[in-house]
């Protein structure tokens, strides 16, 4: 079987159907196969995490051939893609992204991009989250060409190695030009050593307060071997994440204490 016929890929994201990163993810997918489908949110769903829509109906819109948008979250998109759009022949791979901004360290639990891959993994489909870092070197310029240039090779290598069920791959591309990338590092999830959340308080025309939630774009001081450190070093970070959130050492202690 040829490379172009091997995989049937579903692409999703959390930045929405018109996001430039979705176009990059489609290009990465088409470097692997000609059987590419898209199901993405109608609007931006950044920070949606692994939420799904239960109190409102989902509206499905066909944008073009094999490209769909729904009024829901990335989790909704994957569920719709697998259970409805591609129900006669499910995908063999799910790519979620390419996100505008990194999904590393603390970002992982908030990320809709990670959630898209998480839902695919929960459905038993190999899934990869893809994110493009930006904002540290030259303001808010996003170097999509980095993910576009290196994405296909990273995905090919991951597929060649394979990974167990209930595990998803989290790939982050550094904020640099493709030729400046200093390799790929297999990393663990890091943690920022400072509080970056900001509550921006404002007042509307009627004198009522409202808030924007955001994050300061400042560098942390991460340990070597973490996703944060790899990105700072202009390396591609690949982190295997697991659906099972159990802390097994604490589990043992609690079982002993509650005997």
N, C-alpha and C positions, 0 to 999 in steps of 0.2 A: 504493500500500500504506500502511495506517495505521501510526502509531507502535506501537500495541499488537500488531500482527501482524508487524512487521519483523524483530525479533530473537528468537532462541532461545538463552536464557542458561543456562549452567551456573554455579552458585555453589558455592564451596568455601571452606575456611579452614584454620587450623592450631590454633585454640582448641577445636575439637570441635563435635559436632552440637548440643549444648545451649548453646553460647556465645551471649550476648546480641548480640555483634557479627554473628553469622551472620544473626540475625533482621533486623538493620539492613540488611545486604547484600541480603537477600531483598526488603525494602521498596524499596531503590534499584532493584533489578532490575525489580520490578513497576511502577515508575513509567515503565519503558521498554517493557515487553511483558507479556502475560499468559502467555507460554510460559516458565516458570521452573522449572528443575530444581536439585536440591541433592544433592551427594555430599560428605560431610565425615567427618573421622575420628571414631571412637567416643569417643576420649579426647583430651585436649590433646596437641598435637604441636609446641608452640613450640620453635624452635631446631632443627627437623628438617632445615632447609635443603632441598636438592634430592635428598634420599635417597629410595630406594624399597625395598620389602620383597622380598627374594629368598630368604631362608632359612626363612620361615614362610608358610603359606597365608593368603590374605586372606578374611575372613568378611564377606559382604555382607548387610546387614539393611535391609529397607524399613521406614522409620519411619512414613511416611504417604504419601499420593499425591504422587509426584514427589520424595520426600525419602528419601535413602538415607544410611546410615552404614556405614563399613567399618573394619576393624581394621588400619589402615595410615596412611601419611603423606599430606600434601597432594598429593604427586606421585602416589602410588597412587590417590588420589581422582580426580584429573583423568584419569589413564589409564583407570580403571574407568568413569568417566562417559562418556568419549568412545568407548572400544572395546567396552563392554558395555551400559551402561544406555541410552545414546542412540545406539547403533550404527546404527540404521535411519535416523536423521536427526540428524547431529551438531550441536552448538551452533555458533552464529555468533559468540558472545562468551562469555568466561569472566571472572567477577568473583571475586577471592580476598580474603576478609576478612569483615567489617571487623575488623581485628586490634585486640586490646586492648593499646594502646601503639604508638608510632611505629615505622616501619621506615625509618630514614634513616641516612646515613653508614655506619659500620661494621656496623650491623644487617643491611644488605642481604645479606651473604654467609651469615648465620646463619638468616635468616628462612624459616619454612615458608610464610608468606603470600606472600612474593615467589616462592617455589618453585612455588606453585600456578599463578601467572601465567606463570612461566618454562616450566613443562611445557606449558601451553596454547599458548604461543608456539612451542615446539619442535614442536608438532603442527600448526602453521600456523593457529591460531585466535587472533584478536585478544584480548588478555588485559590485565586491569587489576588491580593489587594496591591494596587500600584499607586504610588504617590510621588509627586515632584516637589521637592523642597524649594523654597524661595525666601527672599527677604533679608538675608543676612549680609550680603555683599553689596548689592546695588538696588536698594529700595524694594519695590514690589514687582520688579521685572521677573516673569516666570520663564525659565529656560526650558520650554517644552521639548526642544531639540535634544536635550539630554536623555529624557525618557524614551523619546522616539528612536534615538540612535542605539541605545543599549537594551531597551526593553525586550525585543525579540530574542536576543541571545540569552538573556537571563531566564526568560520563560522556557526556552528550549532546554537549557541545562537543568532547570528544576524538574521539568517533565521527564528528562532522561534518568534522573536520580529517583524520582517518585517520593511519595511520603504517605504515612498511614492515615487511615480515616480519623475523623475528629480533629485533624490538624489542618491549618490553613497557612499560607505563605504571605508574609507582609514584606513588600519590597518598597524601598524608598530610594529615590535618586537624588544625588546631592545638587546643591545650588551652584552649578558651574557649567561650562561648556563641555560638550561630549569628549573632546580631546584632553580635558583637564582631569577627567575621572581617574582616580588612583587605584582602580581595581574594585573587586567585590568582597565584602566581608560578611561572614555568617555571624550574626549578633544575637544577643539577648535583649529583651525589652528593658530600656533604661528608665531612669526617673530624674526629673528635674530637681535641682537643689534649691529652688526659689519659687515663690508664689508669683505666677504670671497673670492670673485672672484680674480683670479690671471691670468695675461697675461704673459705667459712664452715666452720671446723673444729669438729666436735662429737664427742662420745663416746657410744656406745650403752651399754645396761645391762650389757653384758659387758666393758666397758672397751676396746672396739675403736673406733678413729677412723673417722669418715665425714665427707663434705663436701657442702655445698650450693654450687652455682655461682650467682652472682648478679651484679648490676651496680648500682653506686651511681648514684642519680638526681641528678646534678649537671650544672650548665650548663657547656657548653664555650664557646669564643670563636671561632666560625666566621667564615669569610669571607663577604662579601655574595655573593649569587647561588647559595648552596648550600642544600640542603634543610634543614639545621640552622638556618641563619640565618632562613629563611622561617618555620619553625615558631615560633621565638622571637619573631618579629615579628607573630604571630597571623595569618599568611597560610597559605592552602592551598598546599602544595608539590606540583608535578607534575614528575616526573623521568623522562625516557625512558631506559630501560636496554637494553643490547644483550647478546645471548647470546654473541657472539664476544668472548672475553676476551683476545685477542691484543694485545700492546703493540707497535704498528707501528713506532714510532721505534726501539725496542730491536731489533726484528726486522731493520730495515735495517742497523744497526750490526753485528749478529751475522752477517748474510749477508756483509757486507764482510770481517769478521774471519776467517771460516771458508772463504773462497775458496781 
